[in-house]
């Protein structure tokens, strides 16, 4: 029986009009201004995490001064934070998400958010859809030892929830969420609300447990005998 649920945020519980390509173009421009080879980073084929991993590898190889690395990192963080916070005004709940959250909370489950977005953005988004009080843990970017999809992201979330990996399911709309669950040994349930459709999944293959949206989650967990 499950005792907790870890949710991704964007395109899982909410839809927000964050222009990620524009955000990543600004990130890449700043990195190139500080010496990163032009044309090596892609705003369409790399995630923000992958872009920063490439940047840090280059910094280490070139022995870039630590204070300059930190200044660039701070600048990148400002770019990402602004792009996300600007989107709060127009974000909306995915239909049925709030009701599903309320149902799961009333059944006694602990609920957590694990997102690669800014913490303040996550809080504002949950507050806007009137679900903030339902969550026991909200973790944003740079608040876990490792970001999704690395093992340390869910492991840290589990520690704060006070639960074990076999007591929790991860819910998300993207391969990154799926890999996070796989890497940490937790059950994964995918939802089909990503703006990228099946392109969100490796080889366009959805996960074994796959729902049209989070709206169906409470009923599905009951059918599977995972909650009462």
N, C-alpha and C positions, 0 to 999 in steps of 0.2 A: 504494500500500500504506500502511496506517495504521501509525503508530509510537506512537500514544498514544490514550488514552481519558480523557475528562473525564466524571465521573459527578456527577449530583445525588445527594443523600443520602436525605432523607425520601421515602418511597413509591416510591423507585427501588431502593435497596438494603435499606432497613429500613422497618418499620412501627412508629411510635411514637404513643402516645396523648397528643399535645400538644393541649391545648384552645386552639386559636388564637383562637376567638371570645372566650373568657374573657380571654385575653391582650390582645387588641385592645381589649376593653372597659376594662381597667385602664389601657391606654395613653391611650385617649381621655379617661377620667376625669381623669388627671393633666394632660393638655393643656388640658382645659376649666377645671381649677382654676387654670391659669396664663393664662387669658384667651382661649383659643380659643372661637369662637362655638359654642354648644351646638346639637347636631343636625346639624352640617355634616359630621362624620366618621361613617363607618359600620363597625362591626365585622364585618359580613357581606358588604358589597359592595366593600370596599377591602382591599388587601394591607397588611402592615405598612410596606412601602416607600412605598406611595401615601399612607398616613396621615402618615408623616413628611415626605414631600414637600409635602403640603398645609400642615403645621405650619410648615415652614421658609419657605414662600412668605409665610404670614401674618406670621411674625416679621420678615421682610425688609420687607414693606409697612408694618408698624407700628413698625419700628425698635426692636424689643425689645432690651434690653441684652444684650450678648454673654454676660456671666456667667450671666444667668438662662437664656438659651438652652442653655448648656452644662449647667447644673444639671438642666434638664428632660430633656435628651438622656441624661444619665447615669442619671436615674431611669427613663427608658424602657428603657435597656439592661439595667438590673437586673430589670425586669419580664420582659423577653424571656428573659434568661438563666435566671431561676428557673423559668419555665414549661417551658423545654427540659430543663434538668438534672433537674427533677422527673420527667420522662418516661423517663429512661434506664433506671430499674429495670425497667420493663415492656416495653421495646422488643424487637423480634424481627427476625431476618433474613427477608427475603423469600425464599421457598423457592428454592434453587438459586443464590442470589446469591454466596455464598462460593466455591462451586465454579467459577462463571463467572469471578470475580475471579482465582482461582488459575490457571485455564487461560490467561487472557489474560496474566498476569504471566509464566507459564512460556514463553509464546511471544515474550517479550522486549519487550512493550509497556510504555511508561511509563503509570502510572495516577495520576489526580488526582481529588480531591473539590472541587467548587465548590458551596457551599451558602450560603443566606442565614441559616442557623442559627449559633449561637455556636460558636467554634472548639473550646472545651473539650468541648462537647456532641458535636461531630463526632468528636473523638478518643476519647471514652468510648464512643460508639456503635460505632465501628469496632473498638475493643478488645473490646467485649462480644461481637461476632460473629466475633472472632478473625481480622480482616482488616487491622488497622492496618498491619502490617509490609509489606503489599503495595503501599502507596501512596507515591509519590514526593513528592506535593504534597497538602496538605490546607489549603484556604482557607475560612474562615468569614466571618461578618458583619464588615464594616468592614475586611477584609484585602485588598480590591481597590480600585483608584481609583474605580470605580463598582460598584454592586451589579448582579446580574442583574435585568432583562434587558439592561442597557446594554452597549455594545461593550467598554468597558474591563474588564469582569469576565473574559471569556474571553481577551482580549488579554493581560492580566496573568498569567493562568494559563499561557498558551502560553509567555510569556517565561520563567517559572520552570521549565517543563518542558524548555525548550530546543528547542521544536518550532515548525513553521510551521502556519498554519491549515489547509492542505490535507493535513496529516499526522495530523490528529486528528479524532475524532468526539465529539460531545456526546450523552450519554444522559440522558434525564429523563422525568418523568411529567406535566409541566405546560406550558402555553403559555408561561410565563415562561422555561423552559429552551429551548423551541423558538425564541422570539424572541431569546434570547441567542445561539444558534447562527446564526440568520439575520443578526443585526446584526454579527456578527464574521466571517461568511463561512465557517463550519465546517459539516461534515455533521451533521445531527441525526437521531437514532433515538429514537423515542418508545416508552415502555412503558405497558402498560394496567393498572398496579398502583396508580394513584391512587385514593384513597377517593372521589373525586368522579366517577369514571368518565369518560364522554365530555364531561361538563361542564368538565373540565380544559382542553378545547381550544376555541379560538374557533369559534363557530358549530357546536359539537359535532362538528367535523370533525378526525379524527386526522391526524397527519402522514403523509407519503408512506411513510416507513420506520417501521413500527409493529409491535411485538412484544408477545405476551402478557405477558412479563416479561423481566427481565435474564437469567434462566436460559437463554433461547434465543440470547443475544447472540453467544457464540463461534461457534456453528454458522452463524448468519446471516451473520456477517462472512466466514466461510470461503466460504459459498455465493456471496456477492457479490464474491469475489476480493479482499477488502480485507485479509485476513491469510492466512498459510499454515498 
